[in-house]
Amino acid sequence: MSGQTAENGHQNRDWLYAAPDAATEDLQYRAGRRHTATVRSVKIILLLAVVALCGLLVYNFTEDRHSTVSLARQHERQAAAEEKSKAAEQVIGPVRNPADVLPEGVMPAAAAQSKIAMIGARYGGLDDKRQPYTITAAEASRSPDSPDVVHLADPMADLTLTDGGWIAVQSRRGVYMQKEQELFLEDHVRFFHDIGYELLTEGLHMDLKTHEVRADTKVAGHGPAGAIEAQGMDFVPADDKVIFAGPAKMTLFLQTRNLFLKEAP
């Protein structure tokens, strides 16, 4: 009985060692391939991760090295610049303020930019006889250090005389001394009188209090009586005279010449 039982037990275990059939072999083969592919993929991923990590370490090392080199070069340049500056000071001395070097009254260009400017300027006042005068300019500017000195661009002045007449002057540039009530004109100066005279010169000074006008440069003019060229002129309103500095040349028009001839004795 016991022998039969043992034989039956051996028969029951024989299935474990029996040769697998074709279906089982196919399943085992596929499972093996999947395992091999998985292992291979894991190896590739690990290899790529190692390569990426190494590249990151190399990049960080290179950046740190470049930063260190750039910082060192910057310090070297700064040190070299400081040495050159010290050497220059030993040769030419320290840099000074232009205001300390220039003569008195001559300001650097930077100071000139602090001027106060006005477009379409207009000034007015009264002379010694309480007669009004007016000064206009395309642009007027003054320095804060000299507020009474006004620099004019394209100025024109109109003055009313005591006899009711008027005179006018204009030029391309001028200076108006407000406190002194004086006007200095230059560069293509034109002088007009209401009776029809016009004079041209390059420099003219006018006293706005007395209306006296003086030109020390060559003068050329014309009017109803004729034309004149002279080396200068003075206009004295109190005497109602214009005095020309010689040598002077005058050309009388025909009607004026005949008038002088009739009045001559």
Phi, psi and omega in degrees: 000314180294325178295323179293323180294318180297321180295321178295324179294319177297323179294324180292331181273348183294337181294336179291330184254006180287148180297133181290154178277182184294321180295320180294319179298321179295319179296318180295322180295316180295320178297321179294319179295319179298319179297316180296318179296321179296314180298318180296319179297318179298320179297317180296317179298316179297319179296316178296321179297319179296317179298316179297319179295318178297318178298320178296319179296318179295319179298313179298320180295318180295317179298315179299321180293316179296318179298318179295318180294317180297318179296320179295319179294322178297317177296322179296316179297317180298318179295320179294320178296319178295322178294319178295320180297318179295320179295321179295320179296326179292331182274309186251357180087169181292154178291133183250160177290130180305327180295335179277342184263320184290152177297161180297135180092348178254108184261149177294165183299327181297324180289327180295336181288347181275008181294157177260122185242153179218133178267138180065048184287151179214128179233152179214161179188186180235145178273190181295336180263014180065025176269140185280153170222154183225137177236128176236157180205150176295326178208141178229141180217152178214155178266142177301335179284336180226074185293340181273353180257114184248123177269131188244144172245127183053057181280157173214137180233138177238130181233137177264127181274164182293334180275006179095350178281187179209157172229155180218148177225151175207158180199184178271332179219156179192168177228128180251116177267098187296315184295318181275349184056053179232149182231127178245125181239148177207162177073094177059064181273137178236133181242127181240143172237145187293346179275359173115010180264143176224131180237142178242137178204179182251350178206137185209141177239133181232130173269109184289342180283320185250351182071009178289137183235137181222136175231125180258007177251171182302141183236138173225131183207172178207160180194192182300329184274337183157202181232156183213148172230132183210174181268359180168177179199157175229130176249120182244099183297328182298324179262357182054048183228149169240118183256124181258140179271134182270172002291140184234155179230126182238138176240118181266138176288161188301312182295328179288320179297316179298324179296317179294322181294323180292324182279347181287143181291000000 
